[in-house]
């Protein structure tokens, strides 16, 4: 459900929300933004209207300005941002201990706000929070991949999985799950 709401006391009628809507479904009527019922299904949930509203008058898809984080305070400098973006930061060797469920929950909540190209939040994550369960999953995946490798049934471009299976079989190095 779209749930597009405009706080008439806060709205200044600037029209930025209508101008910024990539689907052009917001129109200005009597100085206020509206989305006609027949256009609601065209909304791509990008939240541009919500983000651009300087007066905080728009609420949509359950997002309300009162519940949003403010960017006030110490933001990274351009040099710090460059370092964050360019620095090598991949971790491939993980500790053999289970994470606290609260840490996992917080990370998932934060990643739910990561850029997705369209603010498309229909992503699904499966979290395996137990090392023993992950071992079983890895063993099942490697067995299934071994069958595909043996029968040479990997789709074009996915042949590298044969090497992943072979490395696991001969060296017990888990390239797939990094375990």
C-alpha positions in Angstrom: 0.0 0.0 0.0 1.3 3.4 -1.0 0.1 5.4 2.0 1.2 8.7 0.6 0.5 11.4 3.2 1.2 15.2 3.1 1.2 17.2 6.3 -0.6 20.4 5.0 0.9 22.5 7.9 4.4 21.6 6.9 4.1 21.6 3.1 5.3 24.8 1.5 4.0 23.9 -2.0 7.4 24.0 -3.6 6.7 21.1 -6.0 10.2 19.5 -5.6 8.6 16.2 -4.8 6.6 16.2 -8.1 9.5 17.4 -10.1 11.8 14.7 -8.7 9.5 11.7 -9.0 11.1 9.5 -11.7 7.7 8.0 -12.6 6.0 11.5 -12.8 3.1 10.3 -10.7 3.0 13.2 -8.3 1.0 16.2 -9.3 0.4 19.5 -7.6 -3.2 20.3 -6.9 -4.2 23.5 -5.0 -0.5 23.8 -3.9 -0.2 20.3 -2.5 1.3 17.1 -3.9 -1.1 14.3 -4.7 -0.9 10.9 -6.3 -4.0 9.9 -8.1 -5.4 6.4 -7.1 -4.9 5.2 -10.7 -1.2 6.0 -10.5 -0.4 4.4 -7.2 0.6 1.1 -8.7 3.2 2.9 -10.8 5.2 4.0 -7.7 8.6 2.2 -7.7 9.2 2.9 -3.9 12.3 5.0 -4.6 11.4 7.5 -1.8 12.7 10.4 -3.9 9.7 12.5 -2.9 10.3 11.7 0.8 14.0 12.5 0.6 13.8 15.8 -1.3 11.0 17.3 0.8 12.9 20.0 2.7 10.0 20.7 5.1 9.5 17.1 6.0 5.9 17.1 5.0 5.8 13.8 3.1 5.3 10.3 4.5 5.1 7.4 2.1 5.3 3.6 2.4 5.5 3.9 6.2 8.6 6.2 6.1 8.1 9.3 8.2 10.5 12.1 8.7 10.1 11.9 12.5 11.5 8.3 12.4 14.4 9.2 10.0 18.0 9.7 11.0 19.4 13.2 10.6 22.7 13.8 8.8 23.6 16.5 11.3 27.0 16.1 13.0 30.4 15.0 11.9 30.1 13.6 8.4 33.2 12.1 6.7 35.4 14.5 4.8 35.9 14.0 1.1 39.2 12.4 1.9 37.7 10.0 4.4 34.9 9.1 1.9 37.6 8.4 -0.8 39.4 6.1 1.7 36.2 4.3 2.6 35.4 3.7 -1.1 38.8 2.9 -2.5 40.5 1.1 0.4 41.0 -2.7 0.3 38.5 -4.0 2.8 37.6 -7.6 1.8 37.8 -10.2 4.6 38.1 -13.7 3.4 39.2 -15.6 6.5 36.5 -15.6 9.1 36.8 -16.7 12.7 35.3 -20.0 13.6 32.8 -18.7 16.1 29.2 -17.8 16.0 28.1 -14.2 15.9 25.9 -12.7 18.6 22.3 -12.7 17.1 22.0 -9.0 18.0 25.0 -8.2 15.8 23.4 -10.1 12.9 20.1 -8.4 13.4 21.7 -4.9 13.5 23.7 -5.6 10.3 20.7 -6.8 8.5 18.7 -3.8 9.6 21.5 -1.5 8.3 21.9 -3.3 5.0 18.2 -2.9 4.4 19.0 0.8 3.8 21.9 0.2 1.4 21.5 1.6 -2.1 19.8 -1.0 -4.4 19.5 0.9 -7.7 15.8 1.6 -7.2 15.3 1.4 -3.5 13.9 -2.0 -4.3 13.6 -3.7 -0.9 12.4 -7.1 -2.1 15.7 -8.6 -1.3 15.8 -11.9 0.6 18.6 -12.9 2.9 19.1 -16.3 4.4 21.3 -16.1 7.5 23.0 -19.2 8.8 24.0 -18.2 12.3 25.5 -21.6 13.4 28.8 -22.9 12.2 27.7 -26.6 12.3 24.6 -25.8 10.2 26.8 -23.9 7.7 29.1 -26.9 7.4 26.1 -29.1 6.5 24.9 -26.6 4.0 28.4 -26.4 2.5 28.7 -30.2 2.2 25.3 -30.4 0.5 26.2 -27.6 -1.9 29.6 -29.1 -2.7 28.0 -32.5 -3.4 25.4 -31.0 -5.7 28.0 -28.9 -7.5 30.3 -32.0 -7.9 27.5 -33.7 -9.7 27.1 -30.8 -12.1 30.8 -30.6 -12.6 31.1 -34.3 -13.3 28.3 -34.1 -15.8 29.6 -30.8 -17.3 26.2 -29.2 -16.8 27.3 -25.8 -15.5 25.7 -22.9 -17.5 28.0 -20.8 -19.7 30.1 -18.6 -17.5 29.7 -20.7 -14.4 32.4 -23.3 -15.2 34.6 -21.9 -12.5 32.5 -23.8 -10.0 34.2 -26.9 -11.2 37.4 -25.4 -9.8 35.7 -24.5 -6.5 34.5 -28.1 -6.1 38.0 -29.5 -7.0 39.7 -27.2 -4.6 37.3 -28.4 -1.8 37.7 -32.0 -2.8 41.5 -32.0 -2.9 42.5 -29.4 -0.4 39.5 -28.8 1.8 39.7 -25.1 1.0 36.2 -23.6 1.1 36.2 -20.9 -1.6 32.4 -20.9 -1.8 31.4 -20.1 1.8 34.8 -19.0 3.0 34.6 -21.4 5.9 
